[in-house]
Amino acid sequence: MLCPTFDTTFSALVTDLADRGLLDETLVVATGEFGRSPRINPEGGRDHWGNCFSLAVAGAGIAGGQVIGASDRIGGSPSSRLLRPPDLAATVLHLLGIDPAAEFLDPLGRPRPVTSNGTVIRELAGV
């Protein structure tokens, strides 16, 4: 059971940063690259599932206690406020003071976007 350990550790980190006056200038992001399939597979396990997953963020001026979006009743697909990984990337960049629409030059001198069409998550970024 990893969740009780995670819950204790994540909340201790956020509390410690707040107590030290560092939370407003620190962004804490806890996420994985996928969720777990909503149904048990024939071998009795759950497979990787990129359609729906959770994450937690704190600090950098984010208002706490928010739940943004929801999944269907089995956790298989988003049912409201669909967000994508590029949206999280755009939000992190925005919170760090970097324009998510900016470009950089790759080693061959070609312009590349810093996100793949991500949109800043307004509830987190306060925009």
N, C-alpha and C positions, 0 to 999 in steps of 0.2 A: 504494500500500500504506500504509494509515493505521495499521494495528495496531502495527508496530514503533515508530512515532513516539509513539503513544498509550502503549504499554508503558513506554517510556523516560521520558516526561513524567510519567505518573501515579506511577510508582515514585520518581522524583526528588522530586516534591511530597511524597509520604508520608514518604520518608526525611528530607527537610529539616524537615518538621514534627516528626518524632520527634527528630531531632538537636537541635532548638531547645526541646524539651520542650513542644511545643504540640499534639501529636497527640491526647492524651487529652481535650483541651477543644475539638477541632475535628472536625467531621464532614465527610468528603469523599465525595461521591456522584457517580458517573459513569454516566450512562444515556442512552439515546435514547428516543424515543417509540414505536419499533417495531423489529422485526427485519426480516429479508429473507426472502422466500418460499423454501421449501426446494427448489423446482424452477425451472429456467430457463424464462422465458416464451418465446413464439414469436419475439419480437424479439431473443432472446439475452441478456436482462437478468433481473434479479430484482426483483420488486415489493415494496412495503411489506407487512409481515406482522405484524399485531398479536397473533397467537396465541402467539408464543414469542419472547422476547428476553432478552438478558443485561444485567447491570449489575455495577458494582464499588463497594464501599463500604469505608471505612477510618476509623479514629479513633473518638473519642467512647466509648472503652472496648470497642469491638467486638473480639472475639478474631479475629486474622488467620488466613489460610490455610483458610478454610471454603469449601466448595462446597455450596450449599443448593438442592436440587431438581435435576432433569435433564430433558432433552428426549428425544423419541424419536430413533431412529438417524438421521433426516434433518433434525432440528432444526425440525420442523413443529409439534409440540404438546408440552406438558409431559407427561412420563411419571411423574414423582414430585414430591411436595411443591409442588403448584400454588400459586403466589403471584400476587397481583394488584397493580396500581398502588395501590389504596387501602391495601393492607397495607404497602407501602413508605412511604406517607404517614404512616400510623399509627406506624410504627417511627421515622421521622425526628422526628415530634412527641414521641414518648416520650423519645427520646434528648436532645431539647432541653428536657425537663422540662415539656412541655405534655401534658395529658391528651387522648389521642386520642378520647375520648368526649365531650369538651367541645363546647359550642355557642357561637356568636357571633351577634350581631344584625346582620342585613343593613340596608341604608339605609332600608328601610321598617319596621324594628323587628321583623322576623320572626326567630325563632330558626333557625339553620342549623347543621348538624353540621360540625365541622372536617374530618372524613373521611367518605367514603361507605361506611360499614360496614367500615372497615379493621380488621384484627387485627394487633397487634404481632408481628413476626417474632421469636419467642423466642430463636432461635439468635444473632441479631444483638444483641438488646437485653439478653441475660443475664437474662431473666425465666423 
